[in-house]
Amino acid sequence: MRSTEEWIGKTDDSAVPPRVRLRVFEKFGGVCQLSGRKILAGEAWDLDHIKALWRGGEHCESNLQPVLKQPHRVKSGEEQTEQAKADRVRKKHLGIWPQSKAKIRGGGFRKTRDI
């Protein structure tokens, strides 16, 4: 049983308080969850959502993990690519994706005999 109540953000953009950052850091033993390397004193690190918010994850303490800045940028870039693809597919399925303005080019009719 927890002695302190779990922090839950009021909105998806709410800043995580320093006390919660410290608790998450200590929970994972100060190890970057993407690279597996120990986060050293003075190194820049972020809190990453284990289950991304756009995939239905919550902005709460139990869904956060410590990660170094560089691996976090790589992971976020990959997730944004996946999200953009999913959005395009969904829009196309709903019929709101813009139609292509390019003409379909054909080869025309082939000649069957030489004249």
TANORMO-V627834 format. One record per residue. N is the residue number from 0. SS is DSSP state (~ for helix, > for strand, _ for the rest). PHI is phi in degrees with one decimal (* if undefined). PSI is psi as a letter, one per 40 degrees, with the letter a starting at -180 (999 if undefined). Layout:
# TANORMO-V627834
n: (N N)
ss: (SS SS)
phi: (PHI PHI)
psi: (PSI PSI)
This chain:
# TANORMO-V627834
n: (0 1 2 3 4 5 6 7 8 9 10 11 12 13 14 15 16 17 18 19 20 21 22 23 24 25 26 27 28 29 30 31 32 33 34 35 36 37 38 39 40 41 42 43 44 45 46 47 48 49 50 51 52 53 54 55 56 57 58 59 60 61 62 63 64 65 66 67 68 69 70 71 72 73 74 75 76 77 78 79 80 81 82 83 84 85 86 87 88 89 90 91 92 93 94 95 96 97 98 99 100 101 102 103 104 105 106 107 108 109 110 111 112 113 114)
ss: (_ _ _ _ _ _ _ > _ _ _ _ _ _ _ _ _ ~ ~ ~ ~ ~ ~ ~ ~ ~ ~ _ _ _ > _ _ _ _ _ _ > _ _ _ _ _ _ > > > > > _ _ _ ~ ~ ~ _ _ _ _ > ~ ~ ~ > > > > > ~ ~ ~ ~ ~ ~ ~ ~ ~ ~ ~ ~ ~ ~ ~ ~ ~ ~ ~ ~ ~ ~ ~ ~ ~ ~ _ _ _ _ _ _ _ _ _ _ _ _ _ _ _ _ _ _ _ _ _)
phi: (* -74.5 -86.4 -116.9 -77.6 -67.2 -80.0 -129.6 -67.9 -68.8 -132.8 -69.1 -99.3 -63.8 -71.1 -81.7 -64.0 -55.7 -63.4 -74.1 -56.0 -64.4 -62.8 -66.7 -58.4 -70.9 -59.0 -96.6 69.4 70.2 -105.7 -65.4 -80.2 -98.5 -98.8 78.3 -96.0 -65.9 -83.6 -84.3 -60.4 88.0 -77.6 -78.9 -142.3 -121.3 -102.6 -113.4 -79.0 -62.7 -105.8 -54.9 -60.5 -69.8 -94.9 103.2 -72.1 -100.4 -91.6 -140.8 -59.5 -72.9 -104.3 -113.5 -144.6 -80.0 -142.1 -69.7 -59.2 -63.7 -61.7 -67.7 -62.3 -63.2 -62.7 -63.9 -61.6 -64.8 -66.2 -66.1 -64.0 -62.7 -64.4 -63.0 -62.7 -61.8 -65.2 -62.0 -62.7 -64.1 -64.4 -64.6 -63.2 -83.1 81.4 -108.6 -81.0 -61.4 -72.7 -70.0 -95.2 -74.7 -77.8 -79.0 -97.1 -115.2 -86.7 75.2 -83.6 -83.7 -75.7 -93.3 -143.9 -82.8 -105.8)
psi: (h i d i i h h h i d i e e h i h i d d d d d d d d d d e f f h h e d e e i h h i h e i h i i h i h d h i d e e e i i g i d e e i i h i i d d d d d d d d d d d d d d d d d d d d d d d d d e e e h i i i e h i h h i e a h i h d i i 999)
